[in-house]
């Protein structure tokens, strides 16, 4: 059952981001330093996909934070998302959280990709934290 078709194609929830989830969005003197990295990572996690896509998204997060001059924080974040971001955890920040629970690791089909693009366009006109481009599928 894990990873099976428990979701309905095309029914992705609107994109949302809680920033860096259970991690600070930045340092005490730069409170949102790596927040754009986390929002880009949330974009990838929200839409989900394959195990390799998740690994790539997690590595992108690490590289993004490291480029900001925080390699130790970047490594901590990578370890956290690798452990806590499994699609099989019943959390609001799991891999594929835009879809119904237990979607697992599965490539997006054409109708799902279309739903993702539409939801992202709609999120750009809404309120809340803006997503960064670059981690689509």
Phi and psi in degrees as a GROMACS rama.xvg file:
@    title "Ramachandran Plot"
@    xaxis  label "Phi"
@    yaxis  label "Psi"
@TYPE xy
-60.7792  129.289  UNK-2
81.9277  5.58942  UNK-3
-83.3543  -179.673  UNK-4
-78.9807  72.53  UNK-5
-89.2242  -14.6453  UNK-6
-101.826  161.751  UNK-7
-97.3221  127.433  UNK-8
-56.1336  135.922  UNK-9
87.0914  -4.8814  UNK-10
-103.765  67.7072  UNK-11
-93.7121  141.474  UNK-12
-68.5305  157.672  UNK-13
-58.2089  145.648  UNK-14
-63.1756  136.229  UNK-15
-142.796  153.406  UNK-16
-137.062  136.303  UNK-17
-103.555  21.3736  UNK-18
76.1232  -128.388  UNK-19
-93.7675  28.2559  UNK-20
51.5209  -114.528  UNK-21
-91.7334  20.6117  UNK-22
-125.965  148.464  UNK-23
-60.3481  152.107  UNK-24
-80.5687  -7.50021  UNK-25
178.507  -163.339  UNK-26
-90.6367  168.825  UNK-27
-62.0907  -32.4029  UNK-28
-96.6561  -8.9298  UNK-29
-138.93  78.4405  UNK-30
-62.8787  -20.2117  UNK-31
-125.847  32.3768  UNK-32
-55.8151  -50.2002  UNK-33
-107.462  13.4517  UNK-34
-56.1626  -43.5617  UNK-35
-59.2833  -33.5119  UNK-36
-64.3082  -42.4673  UNK-37
-68.019  -37.4773  UNK-38
-67.5646  -40.8602  UNK-39
-61.9919  -40.3765  UNK-40
-64.7026  -41.7483  UNK-41
-61.1109  -36.6558  UNK-42
-59.2692  -44.6228  UNK-43
-66.9017  -43.3374  UNK-44
-66.5943  -39.3456  UNK-45
-58.003  -45.7681  UNK-46
-82.2319  -22.7147  UNK-47
68.4736  -161.767  UNK-48
139.912  -143.841  UNK-49
-84.4184  168.298  UNK-50
-59.7282  -41.7044  UNK-51
-65.4992  -38.1206  UNK-52
-63.2566  -38.7084  UNK-53
-65.0539  -45.8638  UNK-54
-58.81  -43.1907  UNK-55
-62.3721  -42.4977  UNK-56
-63.2617  -41.4587  UNK-57
-66.1071  -40.0013  UNK-58
-66.312  -38.125  UNK-59
-59.7025  -42.5485  UNK-60
-59.0015  -48.8422  UNK-61
-57.8271  -48.3781  UNK-62
-64.7904  -38.6652  UNK-63
-61.2307  -48.016  UNK-64
-69.2041  -39.4625  UNK-65
-62.3044  -38.4964  UNK-66
-63.503  -20.3982  UNK-67
-83.4275  3.34255  UNK-68
90.7707  19.1949  UNK-69
-125.271  65.3504  UNK-70
-65.7364  -32.5778  UNK-71
-70.8015  -44.3092  UNK-72
-60.2492  -41.7704  UNK-73
-59.2015  -42.5713  UNK-74
-67.1684  -40.8067  UNK-75
-60.8309  -44.4235  UNK-76
-64.5353  -41.9393  UNK-77
-58.84  -46.8966  UNK-78
-61.7361  -40.4046  UNK-79
-63.3758  -45.6598  UNK-80
-73.0731  -30.1879  UNK-81
-66.8953  -36.1679  UNK-82
-82.1499  -48.0438  UNK-83
-90.9096  -6.48274  UNK-84
-99.1902  9.81948  UNK-85
-55.3803  142.845  UNK-86
-69.1765  -7.48392  UNK-87
-97.5206  -3.75397  UNK-88
-82.6468  137.649  UNK-89
-84.3427  59.9429  UNK-90
-115.938  165.626  UNK-91
-83.8043  3.14367  UNK-92
-126.062  18.2874  UNK-93
-72.4711  164.825  UNK-94
-60.3405  125.429  UNK-95
80.4154  28.2835  UNK-96
-66.3909  -11.1121  UNK-97
-74.0087  -20.0404  UNK-98
-101.613  171.635  UNK-99
-60.1933  152.346  UNK-100
-58.8457  146.013  UNK-101
73.987  28.2263  UNK-102
-70.7096  -33.4503  UNK-103
74.2781  -153.267  UNK-104
-98.3417  112.567  UNK-105
-155.131  133.482  UNK-106
-62.4673  148.502  UNK-107
-76.4676  133.894  UNK-108
-83.4502  178.039  UNK-109
-60.8508  -40.7421  UNK-110
-68.9696  -33.3058  UNK-111
-70.2009  -40.2935  UNK-112
-61.2709  -40.1856  UNK-113
-64.2414  -42.384  UNK-114
-63.4356  -38.4865  UNK-115
-62.7662  -49.3158  UNK-116
-59.0452  -43.1163  UNK-117
-63.7668  -45.983  UNK-118
-64.2822  -37.3368  UNK-119
-67.1252  -40.9316  UNK-120
-59.539  -43.5667  UNK-121
-65.7259  -36.2809  UNK-122
-68.6712  -27.7511  UNK-123
-68.8183  -22.3953  UNK-124
-97.0681  -6.62721  UNK-125
-88.6326  -171.277  UNK-126
-100.882  174.488  UNK-127
101.769  -171.981  UNK-128
-69.1546  132.476  UNK-129
-79.5204  140.897  UNK-130
-86.1975  146.901  UNK-131
-90.7306  141.976  UNK-132
-72.9119  159.46  UNK-133
125.139  -17.6308  UNK-134
-116.844  55.6916  UNK-135
-83.4973  -85.7622  UNK-136
